[in-house]
Amino acid sequence: MSAREELIKKYASDLKEKCGITPDMDLLTKVTIGCGPSIYNADASTVASSQQSELDTVKKNFLIKKLGLKDGPDLDAGIQAMIEKYGHANKHKYRVVAYYLLILHFKKESVYK
């Protein structure tokens, strides 16, 4: 099994155990591939949900640029909903899992089809 396949398994496990979601493995794989080499970097592979600068980056680079959403308070609300779903107590929020949850929240699966 490749390193990427191992990570996808880990992300699927996080979605099931921490978020109560059975992931669409095709979509999860595409989100993982979309994150590129950052998934292999310990710092870049996670989202520091307690740092506003990190959340602003997620909003600007993922929600607005990648998903094509318009900036507004609903984006911040979506990010907060993702944090709630993933759990405040989880220190290591994988970027792929966070993005997957945001895709579901904003119903933007079509971006990856």
C-alpha positions as a printed Julia matrix, in Angstrom:
113×3 Matrix{Float64}:
   0.0    0.0     0.0
   1.36   3.42   -0.96
   1.93   6.24    1.51
  -1.01   8.13    0.0
  -3.31   5.1     0.35
  -2.26   4.78    4.01
  -3.11   8.45    4.6
  -6.49   8.08    2.87
  -7.24   5.16    5.21
  -6.3    7.37    8.18
  -8.52  10.22    6.91
 -11.46   7.83    6.38
 -10.99   6.55    9.93
 -11.03  10.12   11.29
 -14.24  10.87    9.39
 -15.91   7.73   10.76
 -14.65   7.84   14.35
 -14.42  11.56   15.09
 -17.08  12.99   12.79
 -19.59  10.15   12.51
 -19.47  10.22    8.7
 -18.99   7.32    6.32
 -16.92   8.96    3.6
 -17.38   8.76   -0.15
 -13.97   7.2    -0.83
 -13.82   8.52   -4.4
 -14.37  12.09   -3.2
 -11.94  11.62   -0.28
  -9.28  10.35   -2.67
  -9.77  13.34   -4.99
  -9.57  15.8    -2.07
  -6.38  14.07   -0.89
  -4.82  14.29   -4.35
  -5.92  17.94   -4.56
  -3.92  18.77   -1.42
  -0.76  17.66   -3.2
   2.51  17.09   -1.36
   1.31  19.0     1.72
  -0.24  15.76    3.03
   3.27  14.42    3.65
   4.4   17.44    5.71
   3.55  17.2     9.41
   2.77  20.92    9.76
   1.04  21.5     6.42
  -1.08  18.35    6.68
  -3.05  19.71    9.64
  -5.23  22.75   10.26
  -4.51  24.74   13.41
  -8.12  25.6    14.17
  -7.16  27.78   17.12
  -5.15  30.16   14.92
  -7.21  32.79   13.12
  -4.52  33.25   10.46
  -4.8   29.56    9.58
  -8.59  29.77    9.34
  -8.27  32.87    7.13
  -5.95  30.91    4.84
  -8.46  28.04    4.63
 -11.17  30.55    3.77
  -9.14  32.43    1.15
  -7.25  29.58   -0.52
  -9.78  26.76   -0.28
 -13.3   28.11    0.08
 -12.92  31.14   -2.17
 -10.22  30.1    -4.67
 -10.81  26.34   -4.93
 -14.53  26.02   -4.28
 -15.43  29.37   -5.86
 -17.51  30.64   -2.95
 -18.15  34.34   -2.34
 -16.59  35.85    0.78
 -19.04  36.52    3.57
 -20.07  35.56    7.09
 -21.45  32.22    5.87
 -17.88  31.09    5.13
 -16.8   31.77    8.71
 -19.93  29.98    9.92
 -19.06  26.99    7.73
 -15.53  26.87    9.12
 -16.91  26.96   12.66
 -19.37  24.17   11.78
 -16.43  22.1    10.49
 -14.52  22.67   13.74
 -17.59  21.66   15.78
 -18.09  18.52   13.67
 -14.41  17.52   13.88
 -14.35  18.35   17.6
 -12.54  21.09   19.5
 -10.7   18.46   21.55
  -9.01  16.97   18.48
  -5.65  18.7    18.37
  -4.68  17.19   15.02
  -7.27  18.17   12.45
  -6.13  16.75    9.16
  -6.4   19.28    6.33
  -7.95  16.69    3.99
 -10.65  15.83    6.55
 -11.33  19.52    7.25
 -11.65  20.23    3.52
 -13.88  17.17    3.06
 -16.21  18.43    5.8
 -16.26  21.91    4.25
 -17.09  20.44    0.83
 -20.05  18.6     2.36
 -21.16  21.65    4.35
 -21.22  23.9     1.28
 -22.5   21.11   -1.01
 -19.59  21.58   -3.43
 -18.88  17.94   -4.26
 -19.31  18.88   -7.95
 -15.93  20.69   -7.85
 -14.27  17.26   -7.55
 -16.43  15.32  -10.03
